[in-house]
Amino acid sequence: MLILTRRVGESLMIGDDVTITVLGVKGNQVRIGVNAPKEVAVHREEILNRIEEAAAGEAEEE
């Protein structure tokens, strides 16, 4: 795992097309912005887990 330190307003790049920007820090929460092409799916981990569980459930029904 790569660990980086960024301040509010600073960004990091993933490949050539994805930019992650720190928008704010309040207590133990960090607000980030993600700028990515439409064809790149961006999900919070817990949402992605739900999507994958739903897809697995549908596959079992078939």
C-alpha positions as CSV (number, residue, x, y, z in Angstrom):
1,M,0.0,0.0,0.0
2,L,1.3,3.4,-0.9
3,I,0.7,6.0,1.9
4,L,0.7,9.6,1.0
5,T,0.3,12.9,2.9
6,R,-1.7,15.6,1.2
7,R,-3.1,18.9,2.5
8,V,-6.4,20.5,1.6
9,G,-6.4,21.5,-2.0
10,E,-3.6,19.1,-3.0
11,S,-4.2,16.3,-5.4
12,L,-2.7,13.0,-6.5
13,M,-2.9,11.3,-9.9
14,I,-3.8,7.7,-10.7
15,G,-2.7,7.0,-14.2
16,D,-3.2,9.9,-16.7
17,D,-7.0,10.3,-16.3
18,V,-7.9,10.1,-12.6
19,T,-7.3,12.9,-10.1
20,I,-8.0,12.7,-6.4
21,T,-8.2,16.0,-4.5
22,V,-8.4,16.6,-0.8
23,L,-11.3,19.0,-0.4
24,G,-11.5,19.3,3.4
25,V,-10.7,17.8,6.7
26,K,-13.0,18.0,9.7
27,G,-12.3,15.9,12.8
28,N,-11.7,12.3,11.6
29,Q,-13.4,12.8,8.3
30,V,-11.7,13.7,5.0
31,R,-13.7,15.0,2.0
32,I,-12.2,14.0,-1.3
33,G,-13.1,14.8,-4.9
34,V,-12.6,12.3,-7.7
35,N,-12.2,13.4,-11.3
36,A,-12.3,10.5,-13.6
37,P,-13.6,9.6,-17.1
38,K,-17.2,8.4,-17.3
39,E,-16.1,4.9,-18.2
40,V,-14.1,4.5,-14.9
41,A,-16.4,3.3,-12.1
42,V,-15.9,5.2,-8.8
43,H,-17.7,3.8,-5.7
44,R,-17.2,3.9,-2.0
45,E,-16.1,0.5,-0.8
46,E,-19.3,-0.3,1.1
47,I,-21.4,0.5,-2.0
48,L,-19.2,-1.6,-4.2
49,N,-19.6,-4.5,-1.7
50,R,-23.4,-4.2,-2.0
51,I,-23.2,-4.2,-5.8
52,E,-21.0,-7.3,-5.8
53,E,-23.2,-9.1,-3.3
54,A,-26.3,-8.3,-5.4
55,A,-24.6,-9.5,-8.5
56,A,-23.5,-12.8,-6.8
57,G,-27.1,-13.3,-5.6
58,E,-28.5,-12.8,-9.1
59,A,-25.9,-15.3,-10.5
60,E,-27.0,-17.9,-7.9
61,E,-30.6,-17.6,-9.0
62,E,-29.8,-18.4,-12.6
